[in-house]
Amino acid sequence: MRVYQQENPSSDIGFGLLHKLSKISSHFEKINALRPQEKAMQVTDDPFLLSLVEKLGTCFAQPEEVIMKQGENGNDMYFISQGDCIVNVRDDQMREKVAHKLLVEGDYFGDIGILYNFVRTSSVICRNYNTMARLSHPAFKSIASDFPLLKKHMFKHLYQYQDSNINFAKDVMTNIEFLRDISIESFYHVLFSMEKIQYRKNDYISKAYDYADSMIIICDGVCEVRTRCEGNEFIIEHLGKGSIINHNAFFLEDLIYADI
């Protein structure tokens, strides 16, 4: 994908994108629906949108080009000016749902990455030739410094996402007593601080009498909890999908008392 820094917000791409970004700005509650004859004047006079477009880089992508891939690192955010993309989502059993969503002109993606520096939660692939604008993480921090309410409105919109993987983790985490009464901002910060790890059969997740350095949620598969007595090893419990491992020991900075 070719990326160029946009230097003139009144150029054909930058100026045209201003109008399409009015859709995005509505998520931040900065602009109401505008009548067509008023759009050119009011949108281009909006200081937030002007500041945003000034910091965008212009991207050109080809059909079937992967803009971002689920599970990979990335903290840039993209806005579609021309063209459209499909969103593919892979579940915990590695089954991919193709064309889970269609992104069209005026849509954006990558907001989770730019807010939390979290791995991509889906893959985005071009269906045709696309012209997009890219907002880098340093540019985003600069805009957020000038417009403090930006992050607040982005978080508010993010909390409304209906993603099966995120909803599963949220449902499980509400069973943790320590997390029930924290703010929604802190809750999502914990959620997007978690790293997905795959273990093979017979791998140890944790060993007895080690200090717990992490809390683990089982997304798929089964784990055995083992203990030793008089030189013999016994399985005392099986933990399946949705089980939480080491959360008490992790929060209390305590020892683990069984092999898992």
TORMAR-776889 format. One line per field, with one value per residue (C-alpha): residue in three letters; residue number from 0; x, y, z; chain. Coordinates in Angstrom, 2 decimals, always signed. Layout:
N
residu [ALA/...]
num [NUM/...]
px [X/...]
py [Y/...]
pz [Z/...]
chaine [A/...]
% end
This chain:
260
residu [MET/ARG/VAL/TYR/GLN/GLN/GLU/ASN/PRO/SER/SER/ASP/ILE/GLY/PHE/GLY/LEU/LEU/HIS/LYS/LEU/SER/LYS/ILE/SER/SER/HIS/PHE/GLU/LYS/ILE/ASN/ALA/LEU/ARG/PRO/GLN/GLU/LYS/ALA/MET/GLN/VAL/THR/ASP/ASP/PRO/PHE/LEU/LEU/SER/LEU/VAL/GLU/LYS/LEU/GLY/THR/CYS/PHE/ALA/GLN/PRO/GLU/GLU/VAL/ILE/MET/LYS/GLN/GLY/GLU/ASN/GLY/ASN/ASP/MET/TYR/PHE/ILE/SER/GLN/GLY/ASP/CYS/ILE/VAL/ASN/VAL/ARG/ASP/ASP/GLN/MET/ARG/GLU/LYS/VAL/ALA/HIS/LYS/LEU/LEU/VAL/GLU/GLY/ASP/TYR/PHE/GLY/ASP/ILE/GLY/ILE/LEU/TYR/ASN/PHE/VAL/ARG/THR/SER/SER/VAL/ILE/CYS/ARG/ASN/TYR/ASN/THR/MET/ALA/ARG/LEU/SER/HIS/PRO/ALA/PHE/LYS/SER/ILE/ALA/SER/ASP/PHE/PRO/LEU/LEU/LYS/LYS/HIS/MET/PHE/LYS/HIS/LEU/TYR/GLN/TYR/GLN/ASP/SER/ASN/ILE/ASN/PHE/ALA/LYS/ASP/VAL/MET/THR/ASN/ILE/GLU/PHE/LEU/ARG/ASP/ILE/SER/ILE/GLU/SER/PHE/TYR/HIS/VAL/LEU/PHE/SER/MET/GLU/LYS/ILE/GLN/TYR/ARG/LYS/ASN/ASP/TYR/ILE/SER/LYS/ALA/TYR/ASP/TYR/ALA/ASP/SER/MET/ILE/ILE/ILE/CYS/ASP/GLY/VAL/CYS/GLU/VAL/ARG/THR/ARG/CYS/GLU/GLY/ASN/GLU/PHE/ILE/ILE/GLU/HIS/LEU/GLY/LYS/GLY/SER/ILE/ILE/ASN/HIS/ASN/ALA/PHE/PHE/LEU/GLU/ASP/LEU/ILE/TYR/ALA/ASP/ILE]
num [0/1/2/3/4/5/6/7/8/9/10/11/12/13/14/15/16/17/18/19/20/21/22/23/24/25/26/27/28/29/30/31/32/33/34/35/36/37/38/39/40/41/42/43/44/45/46/47/48/49/50/51/52/53/54/55/56/57/58/59/60/61/62/63/64/65/66/67/68/69/70/71/72/73/74/75/76/77/78/79/80/81/82/83/84/85/86/87/88/89/90/91/92/93/94/95/96/97/98/99/100/101/102/103/104/105/106/107/108/109/110/111/112/113/114/115/116/117/118/119/120/121/122/123/124/125/126/127/128/129/130/131/132/133/134/135/136/137/138/139/140/141/142/143/144/145/146/147/148/149/150/151/152/153/154/155/156/157/158/159/160/161/162/163/164/165/166/167/168/169/170/171/172/173/174/175/176/177/178/179/180/181/182/183/184/185/186/187/188/189/190/191/192/193/194/195/196/197/198/199/200/201/202/203/204/205/206/207/208/209/210/211/212/213/214/215/216/217/218/219/220/221/222/223/224/225/226/227/228/229/230/231/232/233/234/235/236/237/238/239/240/241/242/243/244/245/246/247/248/249/250/251/252/253/254/255/256/257/258/259]
px [+0.00/+1.35/+1.07/+1.61/+1.40/-1.50/-0.14/-3.09/-6.50/-8.26/-6.92/-9.40/-8.87/-8.63/-11.57/-13.78/-12.89/-14.03/-17.63/-17.42/-15.87/-19.01/-20.41/-17.54/-17.86/-21.46/-20.14/-18.17/-21.34/-19.63/-21.83/-25.53/-27.06/-26.42/-28.56/-26.69/-26.56/-25.04/-22.59/-19.70/-19.61/-20.25/-18.13/-15.09/-15.37/-15.28/-11.89/-11.81/-12.26/-9.77/-7.18/-7.86/-7.46/-4.26/-2.65/-3.84/-1.71/-3.26/-3.25/-3.84/-4.66/-5.39/-8.18/-7.72/-4.99/-5.00/-4.99/-4.84/-4.75/-6.39/-3.92/-1.15/+0.11/-0.95/-2.04/-2.99/-6.59/-8.03/-10.84/-12.28/-12.55/-13.21/-13.89/-15.01/-13.58/-14.80/-14.18/-13.27/-13.34/-11.71/-13.16/-11.28/-11.49/-9.75/-12.92/-13.08/-16.32/-15.82/-17.49/-18.70/-19.20/-18.89/-17.08/-17.94/-16.99/-17.05/-16.50/-13.42/-11.57/-8.60/-9.97/-9.30/-5.65/-5.18/-6.91/-5.37/-2.36/-4.07/-3.64/-6.10/-9.42/-10.38/-8.95/-9.85/-9.45/-10.06/-12.74/-11.54/-9.17/-9.33/-8.29/-8.04/-6.67/-4.42/-4.19/-0.96/-0.78/+1.48/-0.93/-3.87/-2.16/-1.62/-5.29/-6.47/-4.31/-6.01/-9.51/-9.70/-13.25/-12.17/-11.12/-14.22/-16.53/-14.47/-14.59/-18.35/-18.80/-16.40/-18.41/-21.37/-19.49/-21.10/-18.12/-18.46/-14.87/-15.08/-18.53/-17.28/-14.35/-16.65/-19.11/-16.32/-14.57/-17.75/-17.44/-14.23/-15.10/-12.22/-13.52/-17.24/-17.24/-14.51/-15.36/-16.18/-13.06/-10.83/-12.67/-11.98/-8.39/-7.95/-9.80/-7.57/-4.42/-4.87/-2.76/-4.00/-1.69/-2.05/-0.87/-0.17/-1.26/+0.72/+2.09/+2.17/+0.27/+1.49/+3.31/+2.73/+4.58/+5.37/+4.08/+1.17/+2.35/-0.81/-4.53/-5.75/-9.16/-9.70/-11.23/-11.19/-10.01/-9.66/-7.00/-6.22/-5.53/-3.05/-1.61/+0.99/+0.75/+3.39/+5.15/+2.00/+0.22/-3.57/-6.01/-8.37/-10.32/-10.92/-11.30/-13.12/-14.02/-14.84/-12.82/-10.53/-7.08/-4.95/-7.04/-7.04/-3.34/-2.56/-4.41/-3.13/+0.44/+0.27/+1.63/-0.07/-0.78/-1.40/-0.02/-2.21]
py [+0.00/+3.39/+6.09/+9.81/+12.60/+14.89/+18.45/+20.43/+19.74/+21.66/+19.32/+17.07/+14.15/+16.18/+18.47/+15.59/+13.65/+16.55/+15.96/+12.21/+12.74/+14.54/+11.02/+10.20/+13.49/+12.65/+9.76/+12.35/+14.48/+17.44/+17.92/+17.31/+16.20/+18.99/+20.07/+19.71/+23.44/+24.09/+21.20/+22.80/+25.86/+24.25/+21.11/+22.93/+25.49/+22.82/+23.17/+19.52/+18.18/+20.66/+19.67/+16.00/+16.27/+18.30/+15.36/+12.58/+10.61/+9.52/+5.78/+3.99/+0.28/-2.38/-4.98/-7.87/-5.99/-6.66/-3.34/-4.92/-8.54/-9.94/-10.69/-8.46/-5.31/-1.92/+1.41/+3.41/+4.34/+4.49/+6.47/+5.35/+8.15/+6.06/+2.35/-0.26/-3.06/-6.26/-7.21/-10.82/-12.08/-15.28/-16.91/-18.74/-22.02/-20.34/-20.35/-17.24/-15.41/-13.83/-10.51/-10.12/-6.44/-4.11/-0.79/+1.93/+5.54/+7.58/+4.56/+4.12/+1.28/+0.76/+2.78/+0.00/-0.09/+3.66/+3.95/+0.94/-0.04/-3.45/-6.13/-6.01/-7.65/-8.28/-8.33/-5.62/-6.36/-4.08/-5.14/-2.73/+0.19/+2.26/+5.75/+6.07/+8.44/+7.14/+8.67/+7.69/+7.24/+10.31/+12.44/+11.09/+12.03/+15.54/+15.94/+14.46/+17.02/+19.87/+18.37/+16.64/+15.39/+13.33/+10.26/+10.43/+10.31/+7.59/+5.46/+6.01/+4.74/+1.82/+0.60/+0.00/-2.48/-5.89/-8.21/-11.87/-12.19/-8.97/-9.85/-13.28/-11.77/-9.14/-11.79/-13.84/-10.89/-9.76/-12.95/-11.59/-9.84/-7.37/-6.07/-5.74/-2.24/-0.52/+2.14/+1.10/+2.96/+0.92/-2.28/-1.85/-0.91/-4.28/-6.05/-4.62/-5.17/-8.93/-10.91/-13.99/-17.00/-20.51/-23.51/-27.00/-30.23/-30.95/-27.40/-25.96/-22.71/-22.27/-24.37/-24.83/-22.47/-19.94/-16.41/-15.58/-13.02/-13.11/-13.80/-16.16/-16.71/-19.97/-19.08/-22.62/-26.04/-27.76/-27.46/-29.86/-28.75/-31.14/-31.60/-33.89/-36.05/-38.49/-38.47/-39.07/-36.63/-36.28/-34.40/-32.52/-30.42/-29.79/-26.17/-25.44/-22.48/-19.41/-20.49/-17.97/-19.03/-17.41/-14.24/-14.26/-15.04/-12.45/-9.58/-10.54/-11.15/-14.59/-18.07/-20.63/-23.88/-26.29/-27.17/-26.14]
pz [+0.00/-0.98/+1.69/+1.18/+3.73/+2.92/+2.89/+1.58/+3.15/+0.39/-2.35/-4.15/-1.76/+1.43/+0.60/-0.52/+2.62/+4.79/+3.75/+4.26/+7.68/+8.79/+9.24/+11.58/+13.38/+14.23/+16.36/+18.32/+18.65/+17.04/+13.95/+13.46/+10.15/+7.65/+4.73/+1.40/+0.70/+4.12/+4.16/+2.28/+4.51/+7.90/+7.56/+6.21/+9.00/+11.69/+13.48/+14.54/+11.01/+9.57/+12.19/+11.47/+7.69/+8.04/+9.87/+7.56/+5.15/+1.84/+1.06/-2.24/-2.12/-4.75/-4.95/-2.47/-0.64/+3.12/+4.96/+8.39/+9.58/+12.68/+15.46/+14.10/+15.79/+14.48/+15.87/+12.77/+11.96/+8.44/+6.76/+3.42/+0.88/-2.24/-2.62/-0.10/+2.03/+3.65/+7.26/+8.08/+11.68/+12.95/+16.08/+18.82/+16.89/+13.94/+11.82/+9.69/+9.02/+5.60/+4.76/+8.34/+7.53/+4.54/+4.96/+2.45/+1.73/+4.94/+7.21/+9.37/+11.08/+13.39/+16.30/+18.86/+17.83/+17.97/+21.37/+23.14/+20.98/+20.88/+18.20/+15.32/+16.21/+12.56/+9.04/+6.51/+2.79/-0.21/-2.69/-5.37/-5.82/-2.64/-1.65/+2.11/+4.68/+7.45/+10.90/+12.66/+16.41/+16.96/+14.89/+16.90/+20.18/+18.85/+17.87/+21.18/+22.98/+21.10/+21.43/+24.85/+24.28/+21.26/+23.23/+25.40/+22.38/+20.70/+23.85/+24.09/+20.53/+21.11/+24.11/+21.78/+19.56/+19.18/+18.68/+19.69/+20.95/+22.97/+24.34/+25.43/+27.34/+28.90/+30.10/+31.66/+33.28/+35.04/+37.13/+38.65/+41.89/+41.62/+38.28/+38.98/+40.41/+38.39/+35.82/+32.26/+31.08/+33.41/+32.53/+28.81/+29.55/+31.30/+28.47/+25.75/+27.77/+27.48/+25.02/+23.17/+23.61/+22.18/+24.18/+22.89/+24.54/+27.73/+27.96/+31.48/+31.89/+35.44/+38.02/+41.72/+44.06/+41.35/+41.80/+39.51/+36.97/+34.84/+34.82/+32.10/+30.49/+28.58/+25.21/+23.82/+24.99/+28.38/+31.09/+33.90/+37.47/+39.05/+42.51/+44.02/+47.11/+48.37/+45.03/+43.00/+40.71/+40.73/+38.48/+40.77/+38.25/+34.56/+33.40/+30.15/+27.98/+30.04/+33.08/+34.72/+35.92/+38.64/+39.00/+42.80/+43.07/+40.39/+42.06/+45.52/+44.23/+45.80/+45.05/+42.82/+44.66/+41.77/+38.36/+35.43]
chaine [A/A/A/A/A/A/A/A/A/A/A/A/A/A/A/A/A/A/A/A/A/A/A/A/A/A/A/A/A/A/A/A/A/A/A/A/A/A/A/A/A/A/A/A/A/A/A/A/A/A/A/A/A/A/A/A/A/A/A/A/A/A/A/A/A/A/A/A/A/A/A/A/A/A/A/A/A/A/A/A/A/A/A/A/A/A/A/A/A/A/A/A/A/A/A/A/A/A/A/A/A/A/A/A/A/A/A/A/A/A/A/A/A/A/A/A/A/A/A/A/A/A/A/A/A/A/A/A/A/A/A/A/A/A/A/A/A/A/A/A/A/A/A/A/A/A/A/A/A/A/A/A/A/A/A/A/A/A/A/A/A/A/A/A/A/A/A/A/A/A/A/A/A/A/A/A/A/A/A/A/A/A/A/A/A/A/A/A/A/A/A/A/A/A/A/A/A/A/A/A/A/A/A/A/A/A/A/A/A/A/A/A/A/A/A/A/A/A/A/A/A/A/A/A/A/A/A/A/A/A/A/A/A/A/A/A/A/A/A/A/A/A/A/A/A/A/A/A/A/A/A/A/A/A/A/A/A/A/A/A]
% end
